[in-house]
Protein backbone atom coordinates (compact mmCIF):
# COMPACT_ATOMS: atom_id res chain seq x y z
CA UNK A 1 0.00 0.00 0.00
CA UNK A 2 1.54 3.36 -0.99
CA UNK A 3 1.95 5.96 1.74
CA UNK A 4 -0.70 8.65 2.05
CA UNK A 5 0.30 12.23 1.28
CA UNK A 6 -0.76 14.67 3.97
CA UNK A 7 -0.88 18.41 4.46
CA UNK A 8 1.40 20.69 6.48
CA UNK A 9 0.21 19.63 9.96
CA UNK A 10 1.30 16.00 9.62
CA UNK A 11 4.49 14.43 8.34
CA UNK A 12 4.74 14.13 4.60
CA UNK A 13 4.14 10.35 4.58
CA UNK A 14 2.28 8.24 7.12
CA UNK A 15 2.55 4.50 7.48
CA UNK A 16 -1.06 3.36 8.06
CA UNK A 17 0.08 0.08 9.68
CA UNK A 18 1.84 2.02 12.43
CA UNK A 19 -1.21 4.22 12.99
CA UNK A 20 -3.49 1.20 13.21
CA UNK A 21 -1.20 -0.54 15.72
CA UNK A 22 -1.02 2.58 17.89
CA UNK A 23 -4.81 3.01 17.84
CA UNK A 24 -5.32 -0.61 18.87
CA UNK A 25 -2.82 -0.20 21.71
CA UNK A 26 -4.45 2.98 23.02
CA UNK A 27 -7.91 1.44 22.70
CA UNK A 28 -6.87 -1.47 24.93
CA UNK A 29 -5.05 0.86 27.31
CA UNK A 30 -8.05 3.17 27.70
CA UNK A 31 -10.69 0.43 28.01
CA UNK A 32 -12.35 0.38 31.41
CA UNK A 33 -11.30 -2.56 33.55
CA UNK A 34 -14.07 -5.12 33.54
CA UNK A 35 -15.37 -6.98 36.51
CA UNK A 36 -13.62 -10.27 37.02
CA UNK A 37 -14.87 -13.25 35.07
CA UNK A 38 -15.46 -16.50 36.91
CA UNK A 39 -16.70 -19.80 35.58
CA UNK A 40 -17.42 -23.28 36.82
CA UNK A 41 -17.98 -26.55 35.04
CA UNK A 42 -20.61 -29.00 36.24
CA UNK A 43 -20.77 -32.45 34.66
CA UNK A 44 -24.08 -34.31 34.61
CA UNK A 45 -24.49 -38.08 34.48
CA UNK A 46 -26.00 -37.92 30.97
CA UNK A 47 -22.74 -36.60 29.46
CA UNK A 48 -23.72 -32.94 29.50
CA UNK A 49 -21.34 -30.28 30.84
CA UNK A 50 -22.67 -26.93 32.02
CA UNK A 51 -20.27 -23.99 31.98
CA UNK A 52 -21.68 -21.28 34.23
CA UNK A 53 -20.06 -17.94 33.43
CA UNK A 54 -20.28 -14.99 35.83
CA UNK A 55 -19.18 -11.53 34.72
CA UNK A 56 -18.69 -9.72 31.43
CA UNK A 57 -17.17 -11.77 28.64
CA UNK A 58 -14.74 -9.35 26.98
CA UNK A 59 -11.28 -9.40 25.44
CA UNK A 60 -9.71 -8.50 28.77
CA UNK A 61 -10.95 -11.58 30.58
CA UNK A 62 -11.79 -14.31 28.09
CA UNK A 63 -8.47 -16.13 27.85
CA UNK A 64 -8.99 -18.24 30.98
CA UNK A 65 -12.35 -19.62 29.88
CA UNK A 66 -11.08 -20.12 26.35
CA UNK A 67 -8.22 -22.26 27.72
CA UNK A 68 -10.61 -24.22 29.94
CA UNK A 69 -12.96 -24.95 27.05
CA UNK A 70 -10.07 -26.27 24.98
CA UNK A 71 -8.37 -28.23 27.79
CA UNK A 72 -11.37 -30.20 28.98
CA UNK A 73 -12.45 -33.40 27.24
CA UNK A 74 -15.37 -32.68 24.96
CA UNK A 75 -18.70 -33.71 26.52
CA UNK A 76 -21.67 -35.11 24.59
CA UNK A 77 -23.42 -31.74 25.05
CA UNK A 78 -22.04 -28.38 26.16
CA UNK A 79 -24.31 -25.84 27.82
CA UNK A 80 -23.03 -22.28 28.20
CA UNK A 81 -25.01 -20.74 31.06
CA UNK A 82 -24.89 -16.99 30.38
CA UNK A 83 -27.42 -16.02 33.06
CA UNK A 84 -24.85 -13.93 34.96
CA UNK A 85 -23.17 -12.37 31.90
CA UNK A 86 -24.33 -8.73 31.73
CA UNK A 87 -22.56 -7.99 28.44
CA UNK A 88 -19.97 -9.28 26.00
CA UNK A 89 -17.92 -7.79 23.20
CA UNK A 90 -17.04 -9.27 19.82
CA UNK A 91 -14.12 -11.21 21.30
CA UNK A 92 -16.47 -12.83 23.82
CA UNK A 93 -18.85 -13.65 21.00
CA UNK A 94 -15.92 -15.24 19.18
CA UNK A 95 -15.28 -17.58 22.12
CA UNK A 96 -18.93 -18.67 22.09
CA UNK A 97 -18.97 -19.23 18.32
CA UNK A 98 -15.61 -21.06 18.35
CA UNK A 99 -16.87 -23.35 21.13
CA UNK A 100 -20.02 -24.05 19.13
CA UNK A 101 -18.06 -24.87 15.96
CA UNK A 102 -15.66 -27.12 17.91
CA UNK A 103 -18.58 -29.02 19.47
CA UNK A 104 -20.47 -29.44 16.20
CA UNK A 105 -17.35 -30.57 14.32
CA UNK A 106 -16.91 -33.33 16.91
CA UNK A 107 -20.55 -34.43 16.81
CA UNK A 108 -21.55 -32.85 20.12
CA UNK A 109 -24.46 -30.55 20.91
CA UNK A 110 -24.04 -26.95 22.08
CA UNK A 111 -26.58 -24.65 23.75
CA UNK A 112 -26.58 -21.14 25.16
CA UNK A 113 -28.96 -20.66 28.09
CA UNK A 114 -30.06 -17.69 30.19
CA UNK A 115 -29.04 -15.06 27.66
CA UNK A 116 -29.94 -11.54 28.91
CA UNK A 117 -31.54 -8.96 26.61
CA UNK A 118 -28.31 -7.04 26.00
CA UNK A 119 -26.38 -10.16 24.98
CA UNK A 120 -29.38 -11.46 23.04
CA UNK A 121 -29.36 -8.24 21.01
CA UNK A 122 -25.71 -8.93 20.11
CA UNK A 123 -26.66 -12.49 19.11
CA UNK A 124 -29.45 -11.12 16.89
CA UNK A 125 -27.39 -8.37 15.24
CA UNK A 126 -24.64 -10.86 14.37
CA UNK A 127 -27.24 -13.53 13.47
CA UNK A 128 -25.63 -15.96 15.87
CA UNK A 129 -29.13 -16.58 17.27
CA UNK A 130 -29.87 -18.44 14.01
CA UNK A 131 -26.77 -20.60 14.47
CA UNK A 132 -26.60 -21.45 18.18
CA UNK A 133 -29.67 -22.96 19.86
CA UNK A 134 -30.76 -20.88 22.86
CA UNK A 135 -32.94 -21.87 25.82
CA UNK A 136 -34.28 -19.92 28.78
CA UNK A 137 -32.58 -22.18 31.32
CA UNK A 138 -30.66 -25.42 31.55
CA UNK A 139 -33.68 -27.30 32.91
CA UNK A 140 -35.19 -27.26 29.41
CA UNK A 141 -32.47 -29.58 28.10
N, CA, C and O of each residue as an XYZ file, in Angstrom:
564
protein
N       0.851     -1.176      0.000
C       0.000      0.000      0.000
C       0.897      1.239      0.000
O       1.772      1.363      0.857
N       0.691      2.157     -0.948
C       1.541      3.356     -0.995
C       1.217      4.280      0.169
O       0.081      4.314      0.641
N       2.217      5.032      0.635
C       1.953      5.956      1.744
C       0.973      7.044      1.321
O       0.852      7.369      0.140
N       0.281      7.593      2.302
C      -0.705      8.648      2.051
C      -0.023     10.001      2.193
O       0.700     10.237      3.160
N      -0.250     10.880      1.238
C       0.305     12.232      1.278
C      -0.587     13.101      2.131
O      -1.806     13.100      1.959
N       0.007     13.845      3.051
C      -0.764     14.672      3.971
C      -0.384     16.133      3.815
O       0.549     16.479      3.090
N      -1.112     16.965      4.498
C      -0.883     18.412      4.460
C       0.264     18.827      5.361
O       1.101     18.007      5.738
N       0.297     20.121      5.708
C       1.398     20.686      6.485
C       1.417     20.248      7.949
O       2.487     20.202      8.556
N       0.262     19.926      8.528
C       0.206     19.632      9.956
C       0.779     18.263     10.302
O       1.203     18.050     11.437
N       0.801     17.348      9.370
C       1.299     16.003      9.618
C       2.545     15.758      8.787
O       2.802     16.474      7.819
N       3.320     14.751      9.162
C       4.494     14.428      8.338
C       4.084     14.156      6.893
O       2.924     13.860      6.605
N       5.031     14.259      6.020
C       4.740     14.127      4.600
C       4.148     12.767      4.240
O       3.232     12.693      3.421
N       4.658     11.691      4.840
C       4.137     10.351      4.576
C       3.808      9.678      5.907
O       4.530      9.832      6.893
N       2.714      8.936      5.914
C       2.283      8.237      7.124
C       2.130      6.755      6.803
O       1.503      6.384      5.811
N       2.693      5.941      7.627
C       2.545      4.502      7.482
C       1.258      4.099      8.212
O       1.193      4.175      9.439
N       0.246      3.675      7.469
C      -1.063      3.358      8.058
C      -0.992      2.150      8.998
O      -1.794      2.060      9.928
N      -0.069      1.235      8.784
C       0.076      0.080      9.677
C       0.483      0.537     11.070
O      -0.024      0.022     12.066
N       1.394      1.499     11.144
C       1.843      2.024     12.433
C       0.691      2.733     13.133
O       0.504      2.568     14.338
N      -0.075      3.511     12.397
C      -1.209      4.222     12.994
C      -2.228      3.231     13.533
O      -2.743      3.409     14.637
N      -2.519      2.203     12.774
C      -3.494      1.199     13.212
C      -3.009      0.506     14.482
O      -3.792      0.320     15.413
N      -1.743      0.124     14.538
C      -1.199     -0.538     15.721
C      -1.267      0.365     16.942
O      -1.593     -0.096     18.036
N      -0.963      1.645     16.767
C      -1.017      2.584     17.886
C      -2.452      2.783     18.366
O      -2.690      2.865     19.571
N      -3.411      2.864     17.442
C      -4.813      3.012     17.836
C      -5.299      1.793     18.612
O      -6.007      1.935     19.609
N      -4.924      0.599     18.162
C      -5.323     -0.614     18.874
C      -4.724     -0.641     20.278
O      -5.398     -1.029     21.232
N      -3.468     -0.233     20.407
C      -2.817     -0.201     21.711
C      -3.530      0.772     22.644
O      -3.836      0.423     23.784
N      -3.796      1.988     22.171
C      -4.452      2.982     23.025
C      -5.891      2.606     23.338
O      -6.400      2.948     24.406
N      -6.557      1.904     22.423
C      -7.914      1.438     22.703
C      -7.892      0.457     23.864
O      -8.699      0.577     24.786
N      -6.976     -0.516     23.835
C      -6.869     -1.468     24.934
C      -6.448     -0.796     26.230
O      -6.941     -1.143     27.303
N      -5.537      0.168     26.132
C      -5.046      0.863     27.309
C      -6.148      1.682     27.974
O      -6.202      1.767     29.201
N      -7.015      2.279     27.181
C      -8.050      3.166     27.701
C      -9.358      2.458     28.028
O     -10.278      3.078     28.562
N      -9.455      1.162     27.715
C     -10.688      0.434     28.010
C     -10.889      0.369     29.513
O      -9.927      0.180     30.258
N     -12.129      0.525     29.973
C     -12.354      0.382     31.409
C     -12.065     -1.060     31.830
O     -12.275     -1.996     31.059
N     -11.591     -1.221     33.041
C     -11.305     -2.559     33.545
C     -12.626     -3.226     33.889
O     -13.433     -2.690     34.649
N     -12.829     -4.390     33.323
C     -14.068     -5.125     33.541
C     -14.061     -5.808     34.896
O     -13.020     -6.002     35.523
N     -15.243     -6.160     35.313
C     -15.372     -6.979     36.510
C     -14.697     -8.312     36.235
O     -14.571     -8.716     35.079
N     -14.269     -8.988     37.265
C     -13.617    -10.272     37.022
C     -14.596    -11.296     36.460
O     -15.791    -11.269     36.755
N     -14.070    -12.180     35.662
C     -14.867    -13.253     35.075
C     -14.570    -14.527     35.849
O     -13.410    -14.882     36.061
N     -15.626    -15.210     36.266
C     -15.458    -16.504     36.907
C     -16.310    -17.512     36.157
O     -17.301    -17.154     35.520
N     -15.920    -18.760     36.237
C     -16.704    -19.798     35.584
C     -16.507    -21.104     36.330
O     -15.501    -21.316     37.006
N     -17.484    -21.959     36.188
C     -17.422    -23.275     36.817
C     -18.024    -24.296     35.866
O     -18.969    -24.002     35.135
N     -17.473    -25.478     35.887
C     -17.978    -26.553     35.045
C     -18.657    -27.581     35.938
O     -18.104    -28.014     36.949
N     -19.866    -27.962     35.545
C     -20.611    -29.004     36.236
C     -20.918    -30.102     35.232
O     -21.516    -29.843     34.187
N     -20.516    -31.315     35.543
C     -20.774    -32.453     34.660
C     -21.972    -33.235     35.166
O     -22.051    -33.579     36.345
N     -22.904    -33.513     34.264
C     -24.075    -34.313     34.606
C     -23.842    -35.765     34.193
O     -22.961    -36.064     33.386
N     -24.642    -36.652     34.757
C     -24.493    -38.084     34.479
C     -24.799    -38.425     33.020
O     -24.291    -39.419     32.501
N     -25.620    -37.616     32.355
C     -26.002    -37.917     30.968
C     -24.961    -37.467     29.937
O     -25.220    -37.536     28.735
N     -23.792    -37.008     30.388
C     -22.738    -36.598     29.463
C     -22.781    -35.131     29.081
O     -22.064    -34.698     28.178
N     -23.612    -34.372     29.758
C     -23.721    -32.936     29.503
C     -22.846    -32.173     30.483
O     -22.819    -32.487     31.673
N     -22.130    -31.171     29.985
C     -21.342    -30.278     30.838
C     -21.935    -28.886     30.773
O     -22.206    -28.364     29.692
N     -22.134    -28.291     31.935
C     -22.669    -26.931     32.016
C     -21.545    -26.012     32.466
O     -20.973    -26.192     33.541
N     -21.233    -25.025     31.635
C     -20.265    -23.992     31.978
C     -21.044    -22.764     32.422
O     -21.682    -22.101     31.604
N     -20.995    -22.460     33.710
C     -21.679    -21.276     34.233
C     -20.672    -20.138     34.286
O     -19.666    -20.213     34.990
N     -20.957    -19.083     33.532
C     -20.055    -17.935     33.433
C     -20.655    -16.781     34.223
O     -21.843    -16.487     34.095
N     -19.837    -16.131     35.037
C     -20.283    -14.989     35.832
C     -19.370    -13.813     35.528
O     -18.159    -13.891     35.736
N     -19.945    -12.727     35.040
C     -19.184    -11.526     34.724
C     -19.202    -11.247     33.237
O     -19.654    -12.078     32.450
N     -18.712    -10.079     32.846
C     -18.690     -9.721     31.425
C     -17.660    -10.540     30.663
O     -16.549    -10.772     31.139
N     -18.045    -10.966     29.488
C     -17.166    -11.766     28.637
C     -16.581    -10.832     27.582
O     -17.193    -10.586     26.543
N     -15.387    -10.316     27.868
C     -14.742     -9.351     26.978
C     -13.309     -9.792     26.696
O     -12.821    -10.775     27.254
N     -12.656     -9.053     25.828
C     -11.285     -9.401     25.441
C     -10.333     -9.383     26.632
O      -9.343    -10.115     26.634
N     -10.602     -8.583     27.618
C      -9.708     -8.497     28.773
C      -9.752     -9.731     29.665
O      -8.798     -9.998     30.396
N     -10.847    -10.486     29.617
C     -10.952    -11.578     30.580
C     -11.406    -12.907     29.982
O     -11.883    -13.771     30.717
N     -11.274    -13.089     28.703
C     -11.790    -14.311     28.091
C     -10.772    -15.429     27.949
O     -11.147    -16.566     27.660
N      -9.502    -15.135     28.144
C      -8.471    -16.132     27.851
C      -8.533    -17.335     28.788
O      -8.235    -18.453     28.368
N      -8.913    -17.130     30.041
C      -8.987    -18.244     30.985
C     -10.081    -19.228     30.583
O      -9.859    -20.438     30.573
N     -11.256    -18.711     30.255
C     -12.350    -19.617     29.885
C     -12.072    -20.270     28.541
O     -12.442    -21.424     28.323
N     -11.431    -19.552     27.651
C     -11.084    -20.122     26.354
C     -10.131    -21.310     26.549
O     -10.289    -22.343     25.899
N      -9.155    -21.167     27.432
C      -8.220    -22.257     27.715
C      -8.945    -23.431     28.374
O      -8.657    -24.587     28.063
N      -9.872    -23.149     29.270
C     -10.613    -24.219     29.945
C     -11.491    -24.983     28.960
O     -11.597    -26.206     29.048
N     -12.115    -24.282     28.032
C     -12.964    -24.949     27.045
C     -12.139    -25.856     26.129
O     -12.625    -26.899     25.690
N     -10.929    -25.475     25.845
C     -10.069    -26.274     24.977
C      -9.388    -27.419     25.726
O      -9.111    -28.463     25.136
N      -9.116    -27.233     27.017
C      -8.373    -28.225     27.787
C      -9.235    -29.398     28.234
O      -8.741    -30.518     28.363
N     -10.489    -29.154     28.467
C     -11.367    -30.198     28.982
C     -11.711    -31.199     27.887
O     -11.753    -30.833     26.713
N     -11.957    -32.460     28.251
C     -12.448    -33.402     27.242
C     -13.842    -32.971     26.792
O     -14.643    -32.488     27.592
N     -14.114    -33.148     25.530
C     -15.375    -32.684     24.958
C     -16.540    -33.554     25.435
O     -16.530    -34.768     25.232
N     -17.539    -32.942     26.065
C     -18.704    -33.714     26.515
C     -19.660    -33.988     25.347
O     -19.483    -33.465     24.247
N     -20.664    -34.810     25.608
C     -21.672    -35.114     24.592
C     -22.471    -33.864     24.248
O     -22.860    -33.666     23.097
N     -22.715    -33.019     25.252
C     -23.420    -31.744     25.045
C     -22.794    -30.689     25.948
O     -22.517    -30.948     27.119
N     -22.573    -29.506     25.398
C     -22.040    -28.382     26.159
C     -23.130    -27.345     26.306
O     -23.779    -26.967     25.331
N     -23.328    -26.886     27.531
C     -24.309    -25.841     27.816
C     -23.552    -24.648     28.388
O     -22.902    -24.756     29.428
N     -23.641    -23.511     27.703
C     -23.031    -22.279     28.200
C     -24.120    -21.496     28.929
O     -25.021    -20.939     28.302
N     -24.029    -21.461     30.248
C     -25.011    -20.742     31.059
C     -24.562    -19.288     31.169
O     -23.621    -18.968     31.895
N     -25.247    -18.416     30.439
C     -24.886    -16.993     30.376
C     -25.803    -16.131     31.238
O     -25.897    -14.922     31.025
N     -26.480    -16.742     32.208
C     -27.424    -16.019     33.059
C     -26.769    -14.829     33.752
O     -27.391    -13.775     33.878
N     -25.534    -14.978     34.200
C     -24.852    -13.928     34.957
C     -23.850    -13.143     34.106
O     -22.923    -12.537     34.642
N     -24.033    -13.154     32.787
C     -23.173    -12.366     31.897
C     -23.944    -11.117     31.491
O     -24.867    -11.203     30.681
N     -23.581     -9.946     32.041
C     -24.330     -8.731     31.732
C     -24.083     -8.202     30.326
O     -24.969     -7.596     29.723
N     -22.878     -8.429     29.800
C     -22.563     -7.991     28.436
C     -21.348     -8.746     27.931
O     -20.601     -9.344     28.706
N     -21.162     -8.709     26.611
C     -19.965     -9.281     25.998
C     -19.616     -8.459     24.768
O     -20.478     -7.823     24.162
N     -18.348     -8.483     24.412
C     -17.925     -7.788     23.201
C     -17.721     -8.815     22.091
O     -18.042     -9.991     22.260
N     -17.191     -8.369     20.965
C     -17.042     -9.269     19.822
C     -16.059    -10.397     20.112
O     -16.211    -11.495     19.577
N     -15.061    -10.150     20.942
C     -14.122    -11.209     21.301
C     -14.821    -12.291     22.128
O     -14.576    -13.482     21.934
N     -15.683    -11.873     23.042
C     -16.466    -12.827     23.819
C     -17.392    -13.633     22.936
O     -17.560    -14.837     23.125
N     -17.994    -12.956     21.964
C     -18.853    -13.655     21.003
C     -18.037    -14.675     20.214
O     -18.522    -15.761     19.900
N     -16.799    -14.317     19.900
C     -15.923    -15.239     19.182
C     -15.656    -16.507     19.968
O     -15.594    -17.590     19.386
N     -15.497    -16.396     21.282
C     -15.284    -17.576     22.122
C     -16.515    -18.479     22.071
O     -16.386    -19.699     21.970
N     -17.695    -17.892     22.141
C     -18.935    -18.669     22.092
C     -19.056    -19.383     20.743
O     -19.340    -20.580     20.693
N     -18.840    -18.648     19.660
C     -18.970    -19.229     18.320
C     -17.903    -20.302     18.088
O     -18.205    -21.355     17.525
N     -16.666    -20.054     18.512
C     -15.609    -21.064     18.354
C     -15.924    -22.333     19.136
O     -15.661    -23.438     18.661
N     -16.482    -22.181     20.325
C     -16.865    -23.351     21.126
C     -17.974    -24.128     20.439
O     -17.967    -25.359     20.431
N     -18.925    -23.407     19.866
C     -20.020    -24.049     19.134
C     -19.471    -24.842     17.940
O     -19.830    -26.004     17.750
N     -18.618    -24.225     17.150
C     -18.063    -24.874     15.965
C     -17.252    -26.105     16.365
O     -17.343    -27.148     15.717
N     -16.461    -25.986     17.427
C     -15.663    -27.124     17.909
C     -16.577    -28.281     18.315
O     -16.308    -29.434     17.978
N     -17.649    -27.974     19.034
C     -18.584    -29.023     19.473
C     -19.259    -29.691     18.277
O     -19.321    -30.918     18.200
N     -19.759    -28.891     17.356
C     -20.467    -29.439     16.197
C     -19.529    -30.274     15.320
O     -19.928    -31.325     14.819
N     -18.306    -29.821     15.133
C     -17.346    -30.572     14.321
C     -17.003    -31.924     14.933
O     -16.575    -32.834     14.223
N     -17.187    -32.065     16.238
C     -16.908    -33.331     16.914
C     -18.189    -34.095     17.247
O     -18.162    -35.028     18.050
N     -19.302    -33.708     16.639
C     -20.553    -34.428     16.809
C     -21.252    -34.200     18.133
O     -22.100    -35.004     18.521
N     -20.926    -33.146     18.827
C     -21.545    -32.846     20.122
C     -22.568    -31.721     19.955
O     -22.546    -30.979     18.973
N     -23.450    -31.615     20.923
C     -24.455    -30.551     20.913
C     -23.923    -29.351     21.697
O     -23.045    -29.496     22.548
N     -24.456    -28.180     21.407
C     -24.040    -26.949     22.079
C     -25.263    -26.063     22.254
O     -26.029    -25.862     21.312
N     -25.448    -25.535     23.456
C     -26.584    -24.653     23.751
C     -26.113    -23.451     24.553
O     -25.180    -23.547     25.350
N     -26.764    -22.329     24.335
C     -26.581    -21.143     25.162
C     -27.873    -20.956     25.945
O     -28.958    -20.939     25.363
N     -27.762    -20.815     27.260
C     -28.960    -20.661     28.087
C     -28.843    -19.396     28.941
O     -27.746    -18.937     29.259
N     -30.006    -18.849     29.301
C     -30.059    -17.695     30.190
C     -29.484    -16.425     29.608
O     -28.897    -15.626     30.338
N     -29.633    -16.219     28.324
C     -29.043    -15.055     27.657
C     -29.874    -13.805     27.984
O     -31.076    -13.771     27.720
N     -29.230    -12.781     28.560
C     -29.940    -11.541     28.909
C     -30.252    -10.744     27.638
O     -29.726    -11.045     26.567
N     -31.098     -9.741     27.763
C     -31.541     -8.962     26.606
C     -30.383     -8.282     25.873
O     -30.358     -8.247     24.643
N     -29.433     -7.748     26.625
C     -28.308     -7.041     26.005
C     -27.450     -7.992     25.172
O     -27.046     -7.656     24.059
N     -27.177     -9.165     25.708
C     -26.380    -10.159     24.976
C     -27.209    -10.750     23.843
O     -26.682    -11.036     22.768
N     -28.504    -10.932     24.081
C     -29.379    -11.465     23.036
C     -29.415    -10.517     21.834
O     -29.473    -10.965     20.689
N     -29.382     -9.212     22.096
C     -29.356     -8.236     21.007
C     -28.087     -8.408     20.169
O     -28.130     -8.298     18.944
N     -26.962     -8.677     20.830
C     -25.712     -8.932     20.109
C     -25.826    -10.214     19.278
O     -25.365    -10.258     18.138
N     -26.434    -11.245     19.845
C     -26.657    -12.493     19.107
C     -27.513    -12.226     17.866
O     -27.239    -12.771     16.796
N     -28.544    -11.392     18.005
C     -29.454    -11.119     16.890
C     -28.790    -10.275     15.809
O     -28.951    -10.555     14.621
N     -28.044     -9.242     16.210
C     -27.385     -8.369     15.237
C     -26.368     -9.157     14.416
O     -26.240     -8.940     13.211
N     -25.649    -10.065     15.058
C     -24.640    -10.857     14.367
C     -25.216    -12.138     13.755
O     -24.502    -12.906     13.110
N     -26.506    -12.354     13.965
C     -27.237    -13.530     13.469
C     -26.741    -14.847     14.062
O     -26.976    -15.918     13.502
N     -26.074    -14.757     15.167
C     -25.628    -15.958     15.865
C     -26.831    -16.677     16.469
O     -26.777    -17.885     16.698
N     -27.913    -15.950     16.728
C     -29.128    -16.577     17.273
C     -29.719    -17.597     16.300
O     -30.451    -18.493     16.720
N     -29.413    -17.472     15.015
C     -29.875    -18.441     14.009
C     -28.969    -19.671     13.974
O     -29.367    -20.722     13.473
N     -27.765    -19.542     14.501
C     -26.771    -20.602     14.466
C     -26.778    -21.443     15.748
O     -26.845    -22.672     15.694
N     -26.710    -20.769     16.891
C     -26.596    -21.446     18.179
C     -27.970    -21.582     18.825
O     -28.662    -20.579     18.999
N     -28.380    -22.795     19.183
C     -29.670    -22.963     19.865
C     -29.623    -22.312     21.248
O     -28.664    -22.491     21.999
N     -30.673    -21.557     21.570
C     -30.761    -20.885     22.863
C     -31.996    -21.378     23.609
O     -33.036    -21.652     23.011
N     -31.858    -21.483     24.924
C     -32.942    -21.868     25.817
C     -33.005    -20.872     26.967
O     -32.038    -20.159     27.233
N     -34.130    -20.826     27.637
C     -34.280    -19.918     28.779
C     -33.422    -20.355     29.958
O     -32.795    -19.524     30.614
N     -33.393    -21.666     30.232
C     -32.577    -22.180     31.323
C     -32.140    -23.605     31.011
O     -32.624    -24.226     30.065
N     -31.231    -24.103     31.811
C     -30.657    -25.425     31.554
C     -31.638    -26.547     31.849
O     -31.433    -27.672     31.393
N     -32.697    -26.272     32.598
C     -33.680    -27.300     32.913
C     -34.452    -27.751     31.668
O     -35.021    -28.843     31.658
N     -34.476    -26.925     30.624
C     -35.187    -27.265     29.406
C     -34.466    -28.310     28.555
O     -35.027    -28.808     27.580
N     -33.259    -28.635     28.909
C     -32.472    -29.583     28.100
C     -32.591    -31.004     28.622
O     -31.993    -31.921     28.058
